[in-house]
Amino acid sequence: MSSPFSSPAAPHLVTLEALAMSSGGAISVNREPVYAWTRRRSPYRRVVLVSGGGAGHEPMHAGFLGHGGLDVAIPGEVFTSPHNGQIVAAVERATSPGDPVLLLVKNYTGDVINFAIAEERLKANGRDVATLIIDDDLGSDDAEVGRRGTGATVVVEKILGAAADEGLALHELLELGTEVVARSRSLSVARAAHTAPSGGDAFEVKVGELEYGVGIHGESAAESIADPGVEKLVERMIGELLDAVGPADHGYLVFVNGLGGVSNLELAHVAASAAGSMRAASAPVASIHYGTYVSALDMRGFSITLTAVHEERWLGFWFAHHATPGLPTPSAMRDIAPAEPASEAPTAGPSSEWLDEVARRFADYRSRLNDLDQRSGDGDMGTNMADGTRRAAARGGDGLAQELRSLADAYLDEVGGSSGPLFGLVLAELARAAEDEASAERLAHGLRAGLEALQRVGGAQPGDRTMIDALAPAAARDALDAEAVRSAVEGARATSQLRARRGRASYLADRVLGFPDPGAVAAALLLQAIAERLDPSATSALDPSALFN
């Protein structure tokens, strides 16, 4: 795949121009050298706040321009610091000669060197200048050049932006920023690297592993770990961050940041897990906020920043109003009342070894069914099937009729999407048939009734490339036995040569050819499990791995 940065146009300039066009006149851009500044400063501000760094971290820093944020932002090329001449030109063009200047610099060698030279040149020109180095990254704590500057940059720039608008002097802002940096630490993890500007993944992450302690410039971490799942991962990160920042006099700020390739849904999950870990550690949370503010192009990862609030006024600055395109708008943390229990929670019956086994089996099928579904749909078939069987196992059942009823109710009442209720309809008819007689012949009758209900509701017919292509051949048999399962398997396999006429797969025309329909595969697997409940010899009717090839 070609990189979006293969265009001859400088990406940092294009980004600034797009930001300026959407700002309603609040942001101006200089093309050569490249920098941007706000046209709407607070009248009470006495000190100019300047920051910058390589492009690829959007919305940082240019998105933080405006009232309550930065005055000047200076981007470099992707993951490359701006040069010192660029910094000097930006400060001299975008500020008044008598304005004191505070340079906010992430601790990367190129940034530190160029901003240091720029400070010397600006002082030689008579400007009052100071520099604040932000070094919060716990993942690089042992590096000879010191910790990298990462997610805490957002916290620092938000707090200092509000403080500057209250008229704090240069030395006061520098002292405040130094304290916030000292009490802030961040950790970043990634499941996959970003797409390098030249194309391809910047580094490799093995399946089932995470890079623990990545940098925001595409650096892989010093440590690779097995993926423990979100809750355990966040628990570890929070524990290490709490140890690093120490006690908080007025609670902690928890800031969850996306690195560019993680959805808001996932970031919300991380934030909720972080809140739970803080609660378990008896660490009071003053504010928790999540979103993508310091990206690393499209890296599939996130960072957590913890700030131990030393002075109560920090909270006022953190919560203060701003008028920038990209800074966070956090709120104070409030305890959330626990959810009310469901008025009619499912009643658990006797445990069922068979349902437990079916749940374990579909948990194993989950990723393969999802992968199959991703080729033609939205990639959730395995999740829905595993969720339904797990919930059915929790309901339990004494005898086949109750067990099938638990499956039917779980899919009808608790599994979303289209597959859940459709499988529920079929299972409900199977359960009804088993109540009369738990035999292979009666279940075949129930399967036919379920197939008819399915067709009435969904309208699909054999040959449409749906679960019906597995169910219909099985329903044509006199008994739900090994032969019926073989018929279902053959029907499922045959869907690999069918163009879809129903569902999301119908949008993809010939692109679905060559692999079977996931609904048909799931139906064959489920019928096998039911047939085995009556006769264990039905196991030989299907090799599950063959259906996923």
MARNUKE-797647 format. One line per field, with one value per residue (C-alpha): chain; x, z, y; residue in three letters. Coordinates in steps of 0.02 Angstrom, whole numbers. Each point is the difference from the previous one (the first is absolute). Layout:
N
chain: [A;...]
px: [X;...]
pz: [Z;...]
py: [Y;...]
resn: [ALA;...]
! end
This chain:
549
chain: [A;A;A;A;A;A;A;A;A;A;A;A;A;A;A;A;A;A;A;A;A;A;A;A;A;A;A;A;A;A;A;A;A;A;A;A;A;A;A;A;A;A;A;A;A;A;A;A;A;A;A;A;A;A;A;A;A;A;A;A;A;A;A;A;A;A;A;A;A;A;A;A;A;A;A;A;A;A;A;A;A;A;A;A;A;A;A;A;A;A;A;A;A;A;A;A;A;A;A;A;A;A;A;A;A;A;A;A;A;A;A;A;A;A;A;A;A;A;A;A;A;A;A;A;A;A;A;A;A;A;A;A;A;A;A;A;A;A;A;A;A;A;A;A;A;A;A;A;A;A;A;A;A;A;A;A;A;A;A;A;A;A;A;A;A;A;A;A;A;A;A;A;A;A;A;A;A;A;A;A;A;A;A;A;A;A;A;A;A;A;A;A;A;A;A;A;A;A;A;A;A;A;A;A;A;A;A;A;A;A;A;A;A;A;A;A;A;A;A;A;A;A;A;A;A;A;A;A;A;A;A;A;A;A;A;A;A;A;A;A;A;A;A;A;A;A;A;A;A;A;A;A;A;A;A;A;A;A;A;A;A;A;A;A;A;A;A;A;A;A;A;A;A;A;A;A;A;A;A;A;A;A;A;A;A;A;A;A;A;A;A;A;A;A;A;A;A;A;A;A;A;A;A;A;A;A;A;A;A;A;A;A;A;A;A;A;A;A;A;A;A;A;A;A;A;A;A;A;A;A;A;A;A;A;A;A;A;A;A;A;A;A;A;A;A;A;A;A;A;A;A;A;A;A;A;A;A;A;A;A;A;A;A;A;A;A;A;A;A;A;A;A;A;A;A;A;A;A;A;A;A;A;A;A;A;A;A;A;A;A;A;A;A;A;A;A;A;A;A;A;A;A;A;A;A;A;A;A;A;A;A;A;A;A;A;A;A;A;A;A;A;A;A;A;A;A;A;A;A;A;A;A;A;A;A;A;A;A;A;A;A;A;A;A;A;A;A;A;A;A;A;A;A;A;A;A;A;A;A;A;A;A;A;A;A;A;A;A;A;A;A;A;A;A;A;A;A;A;A;A;A;A;A;A;A;A;A;A;A;A;A;A;A;A;A;A;A;A;A;A;A;A;A;A;A;A;A;A;A;A;A;A;A;A;A;A;A;A;A;A;A;A;A;A;A;A;A;A;A;A;A;A;A;A;A;A;A;A;A;A;A;A;A;A;A;A;A;A;A]
px: [0;71;24;-107;164;61;-75;131;-95;72;-124;32;-44;-155;-60;22;-91;-147;-5;3;-141;-110;39;-111;145;67;164;125;136;168;58;188;61;-151;-86;-172;-64;-163;-85;-108;108;-70;24;62;142;173;107;4;-11;94;14;35;71;-12;-160;-95;-64;-157;-94;156;67;-89;-170;39;10;-120;-76;49;138;155;42;121;21;148;-7;142;-10;-73;84;134;29;-19;166;57;-17;-181;-30;83;-97;-165;28;57;-140;-145;36;38;183;-30;-94;87;6;-16;57;-85;112;-21;159;64;177;-45;-134;111;147;-99;-104;157;86;-158;-4;179;-36;-159;90;137;-139;-57;-144;-41;-8;-8;-16;-100;53;-140;66;-140;22;25;44;165;40;172;54;163;-85;-141;-184;-90;-135;-168;-180;33;35;-188;-26;141;-58;-182;46;127;-118;-133;130;72;-173;-11;153;136;177;136;86;-168;-48;170;-12;-177;46;153;-108;-132;133;83;-165;-52;48;-62;7;-40;-39;-33;-73;60;120;-48;15;171;4;91;-134;-12;-2;133;36;-69;-108;-29;-178;-59;133;12;142;5;75;-2;46;-106;127;-19;124;-35;9;142;-120;-124;-132;-138;-166;-88;-163;-54;-41;161;105;-74;16;187;21;-94;99;166;-58;-62;167;88;-103;-25;-141;-118;-60;-157;-28;66;-31;-19;25;-24;69;-20;153;-98;-65;-114;-186;-90;-96;163;69;-159;31;177;-62;-130;131;118;-134;-28;185;15;-148;76;162;-98;70;-123;-38;-32;-26;5;1;30;22;134;107;180;-5;144;-72;-113;85;-116;28;-36;85;-52;62;-17;23;5;-83;107;-99;-188;21;66;-176;-71;123;-34;-189;11;-91;101;-30;123;-41;84;32;-103;-153;5;-125;17;-15;-162;-44;-118;-142;1;-120;-168;-16;-112;-179;-15;173;13;-22;141;-52;101;175;19;162;-56;-36;167;87;-93;51;182;-7;-70;124;133;-90;-20;152;-15;-184;36;139;-117;-137;121;21;-183;-78;42;107;-111;-71;122;-28;-189;5;121;-101;-163;68;86;-162;-94;124;-28;-187;30;-133;-57;-27;10;-163;57;174;-67;-118;148;89;-155;-34;182;7;-173;15;185;95;-12;29;-97;76;-54;-189;2;91;-118;-152;70;53;-172;-83;129;-35;-188;24;112;-135;-109;137;189;36;94;-163;-94;147;-2;-182;48;140;-123;-116;148;52;-175;1;170;-59;-158;99;156;-65;156;-6;124;135;0;162;-67;-16;-151;120;61;-166;-108;98;0;-186;-35;61;-116;105;123;144;174;-69;-93;160;94;-137;19;189;-16;-126;116;149;-101;-32;181;-57;-157;-22;-94;-177;-35;89;160;88;-120;93;163;-50;135;120;-84;34;127;-45;-161;-135;36;-183;-9;160;-66;-164;91;106;-153;-96;147;1;-188;14;142;-114;-110;134;188;42;-57;172;73;-115;102;180;-23;169;-50;-140;118;123]
pz: [0;-47;136;7;19;-173;-62;-41;107;175;116;146;-108;-75;175;62;-150;26;184;-41;-128;129;142;-55;-9;173;-65;-124;-93;-70;-146;-1;127;62;161;65;132;81;-42;158;155;171;42;173;-67;36;-63;-172;3;-143;-40;-146;-60;-142;-98;18;177;-48;75;103;-10;-126;59;170;-66;70;158;145;-103;-100;-90;-128;-70;-107;-86;-83;-130;56;164;-28;109;-72;-34;112;-136;-22;188;5;-151;75;167;-78;-129;108;162;57;36;187;30;115;-79;77;-114;39;-64;-2;51;-167;-55;-158;87;150;-108;-121;134;104;-147;-35;182;-13;-161;70;158;-107;-85;168;36;174;-31;108;-45;84;-43;10;42;60;-91;122;-143;-26;182;-13;-161;9;-79;127;-15;-161;-3;-42;64;147;-129;-19;187;15;-148;60;177;-55;-134;131;123;-131;-34;184;-24;84;-31;-90;158;74;-154;-5;183;-22;-156;83;144;-116;-103;156;59;-168;-80;-154;-71;-180;-73;-177;-82;-173;-69;-101;-188;-36;-114;-128;12;98;187;97;110;27;146;15;6;180;62;42;-6;178;11;-181;-51;-102;-141;-54;122;51;185;101;56;-90;108;-27;-19;169;-51;31;184;55;-117;68;178;-27;-83;138;134;-76;-30;180;64;-111;41;185;111;-56;114;-103;-99;-168;-179;-110;-185;-127;-171;-165;-110;-162;-39;148;-3;126;55;47;85;104;53;51;97;93;41;60;115;70;29;88;109;43;49;110;-107;-12;-178;-22;-188;-134;-184;-160;-186;-133;34;-28;-145;-76;-176;2;135;75;181;143;144;178;88;187;85;190;36;125;8;-14;-124;-126;-9;-40;-143;-63;-2;-66;-159;-159;-183;-91;-133;87;188;114;91;158;142;184;48;84;76;-111;83;-40;-135;60;-16;-139;58;-78;4;-78;128;3;-6;40;-74;-165;-48;-181;-4;85;-134;-141;76;9;-179;-70;102;-97;-165;37;-87;-153;-23;22;-130;-120;31;-26;-181;-37;146;159;85;149;-37;114;140;-12;-4;146;98;-29;54;151;57;-30;107;140;-11;8;-25;54;-155;-184;-10;138;-73;-172;82;87;-168;-84;136;7;-187;-11;152;26;-166;-122;-185;-124;40;183;-20;-158;87;146;-110;-58;174;71;-121;43;185;-31;-93;137;129;-88;-24;8;-154;-161;-98;104;-11;-189;5;110;-119;-145;102;45;-182;-49;137;-58;-179;52;98;-106;-172;-50;-106;-35;-116;76;94;178;147;-91;-121;146;90;-150;-51;181;19;-152;95;105;157;74;-2;-73;-177;29;64;-155;-107;95;-23;-187;-12;96;-109;-158;49;-47;-182;25;-23;147;-27;181;138;-3;-110;-142;-20;-43;-158;-54;139;118;-114;59;185;85;78;187;47;-91;84;172;-35;-47;157;109;-80;31;184;14;-95;116;149;-66;-73;34;-164;-93;44;-149;-119;5;13;54;-67;-177;-1;35;-140]
py: [0;169;128;158;93;-47;164;133;126;19;-87;118;151;-81;-45;179;72;-118;47;185;-19;-86;120;142;121;-43;-73;69;-95;49;-107;28;-40;-97;51;52;119;49;164;-7;19;37;186;-52;-107;69;-145;-82;-190;-84;-185;-113;-163;-122;-21;-164;37;94;88;43;137;110;-61;76;179;127;71;-113;-83;40;161;-73;-176;-53;-170;-92;-135;-167;-51;134;151;175;88;141;132;-51;22;171;61;-60;88;163;5;-56;94;176;46;24;-162;-124;-173;-173;-142;-166;-139;-189;-89;-63;38;96;102;40;54;108;85;31;84;99;57;62;94;78;55;77;99;67;-118;-67;-189;-156;-184;-139;-178;-129;-173;-113;-167;-142;-117;92;33;-82;85;99;151;-8;-37;45;133;-79;8;116;136;18;17;129;104;-1;54;130;68;37;67;117;69;48;109;-103;63;-98;-63;-51;-99;-83;-49;-67;-97;-75;-65;-74;-88;-69;-75;-72;-165;-92;-176;-50;-171;-59;-154;54;129;152;6;74;154;-107;-135;-162;-30;93;-151;-174;-55;-186;-65;-11;122;185;124;68;174;60;176;121;14;-179;-74;-178;-38;-73;-138;-112;-85;-126;92;-25;83;180;-11;-85;107;162;-64;-26;171;91;-89;52;178;18;-60;128;156;-33;67;138;138;35;-160;-58;52;-154;34;-141;45;-91;-20;17;-175;-36;36;109;-155;-85;157;9;-180;45;153;-103;-131;137;68;-174;-26;168;-44;-169;88;124;141;146;58;186;-14;-133;41;-97;36;15;153;-61;-121;-97;0;-155;-104;-131;47;118;88;37;155;22;169;9;168;96;163;21;143;-128;-70;172;19;-178;29;179;50;6;45;-112;-129;-145;16;-112;66;-106;-4;-37;-182;-47;-167;-97;-92;-186;-54;-62;-188;-64;-16;-171;-75;-173;-137;-125;-181;-154;3;-92;-85;-1;187;33;-103;91;168;-54;-63;162;102;-95;33;185;74;-114;40;185;-9;-89;127;144;-53;29;92;91;-131;-38;-173;-90;126;-18;-189;-10;127;-95;-169;77;81;-161;-96;127;-36;-188;-132;-173;-107;40;99;122;11;45;125;81;14;70;129;54;32;80;113;37;-11;144;17;-106;-169;-3;10;-107;-142;29;-34;-167;-51;44;-122;-134;26;-13;-162;-71;34;-128;-128;19;-104;29;-19;130;121;-18;54;147;47;7;111;110;12;56;134;58;19;92;128;19;-43;-96;-158;-139;65;176;-37;5;-119;-74;-84;-108;-18;-47;-159;-58;35;-109;-154;-107;19;124;-122;-21;-5;163;79;-59;80;163;-5;-29;142;117;-44;27;181;37;-4;105;186;74;63;46;94;102;-126;43;166;-87;-96;-124;51;-124;-148;-128;-9;-59;107;22;-20;-166;-58;50;-90;-161;10;28;-143;-114;44;-35;-165;-53;32;-140;-112;28;-88;156;71;-91;94;160;54;182;56;-50;128;145;-39]
resn: [MET;SER;SER;PRO;PHE;SER;SER;PRO;ALA;ALA;PRO;HIS;LEU;VAL;THR;LEU;GLU;ALA;LEU;ALA;MET;SER;SER;GLY;GLY;ALA;ILE;SER;VAL;ASN;ARG;GLU;PRO;VAL;TYR;ALA;TRP;THR;ARG;ARG;ARG;SER;PRO;TYR;ARG;ARG;VAL;VAL;LEU;VAL;SER;GLY;GLY;GLY;ALA;GLY;HIS;GLU;PRO;MET;HIS;ALA;GLY;PHE;LEU;GLY;HIS;GLY;GLY;LEU;ASP;VAL;ALA;ILE;PRO;GLY;GLU;VAL;PHE;THR;SER;PRO;HIS;ASN;GLY;GLN;ILE;VAL;ALA;ALA;VAL;GLU;ARG;ALA;THR;SER;PRO;GLY;ASP;PRO;VAL;LEU;LEU;LEU;VAL;LYS;ASN;TYR;THR;GLY;ASP;VAL;ILE;ASN;PHE;ALA;ILE;ALA;GLU;GLU;ARG;LEU;LYS;ALA;ASN;GLY;ARG;ASP;VAL;ALA;THR;LEU;ILE;ILE;ASP;ASP;ASP;LEU;GLY;SER;ASP;ASP;ALA;GLU;VAL;GLY;ARG;ARG;GLY;THR;GLY;ALA;THR;VAL;VAL;VAL;GLU;LYS;ILE;LEU;GLY;ALA;ALA;ALA;ASP;GLU;GLY;LEU;ALA;LEU;HIS;GLU;LEU;LEU;GLU;LEU;GLY;THR;GLU;VAL;VAL;ALA;ARG;SER;ARG;SER;LEU;SER;VAL;ALA;ARG;ALA;ALA;HIS;THR;ALA;PRO;SER;GLY;GLY;ASP;ALA;PHE;GLU;VAL;LYS;VAL;GLY;GLU;LEU;GLU;TYR;GLY;VAL;GLY;ILE;HIS;GLY;GLU;SER;ALA;ALA;GLU;SER;ILE;ALA;ASP;PRO;GLY;VAL;GLU;LYS;LEU;VAL;GLU;ARG;MET;ILE;GLY;GLU;LEU;LEU;ASP;ALA;VAL;GLY;PRO;ALA;ASP;HIS;GLY;TYR;LEU;VAL;PHE;VAL;ASN;GLY;LEU;GLY;GLY;VAL;SER;ASN;LEU;GLU;LEU;ALA;HIS;VAL;ALA;ALA;SER;ALA;ALA;GLY;SER;MET;ARG;ALA;ALA;SER;ALA;PRO;VAL;ALA;SER;ILE;HIS;TYR;GLY;THR;TYR;VAL;SER;ALA;LEU;ASP;MET;ARG;GLY;PHE;SER;ILE;THR;LEU;THR;ALA;VAL;HIS;GLU;GLU;ARG;TRP;LEU;GLY;PHE;TRP;PHE;ALA;HIS;HIS;ALA;THR;PRO;GLY;LEU;PRO;THR;PRO;SER;ALA;MET;ARG;ASP;ILE;ALA;PRO;ALA;GLU;PRO;ALA;SER;GLU;ALA;PRO;THR;ALA;GLY;PRO;SER;SER;GLU;TRP;LEU;ASP;GLU;VAL;ALA;ARG;ARG;PHE;ALA;ASP;TYR;ARG;SER;ARG;LEU;ASN;ASP;LEU;ASP;GLN;ARG;SER;GLY;ASP;GLY;ASP;MET;GLY;THR;ASN;MET;ALA;ASP;GLY;THR;ARG;ARG;ALA;ALA;ALA;ARG;GLY;GLY;ASP;GLY;LEU;ALA;GLN;GLU;LEU;ARG;SER;LEU;ALA;ASP;ALA;TYR;LEU;ASP;GLU;VAL;GLY;GLY;SER;SER;GLY;PRO;LEU;PHE;GLY;LEU;VAL;LEU;ALA;GLU;LEU;ALA;ARG;ALA;ALA;GLU;ASP;GLU;ALA;SER;ALA;GLU;ARG;LEU;ALA;HIS;GLY;LEU;ARG;ALA;GLY;LEU;GLU;ALA;LEU;GLN;ARG;VAL;GLY;GLY;ALA;GLN;PRO;GLY;ASP;ARG;THR;MET;ILE;ASP;ALA;LEU;ALA;PRO;ALA;ALA;ALA;ARG;ASP;ALA;LEU;ASP;ALA;GLU;ALA;VAL;ARG;SER;ALA;VAL;GLU;GLY;ALA;ARG;ALA;THR;SER;GLN;LEU;ARG;ALA;ARG;ARG;GLY;ARG;ALA;SER;TYR;LEU;ALA;ASP;ARG;VAL;LEU;GLY;PHE;PRO;ASP;PRO;GLY;ALA;VAL;ALA;ALA;ALA;LEU;LEU;LEU;GLN;ALA;ILE;ALA;GLU;ARG;LEU;ASP;PRO;SER;ALA;THR;SER;ALA;LEU;ASP;PRO;SER;ALA;LEU;PHE;ASN]
! end
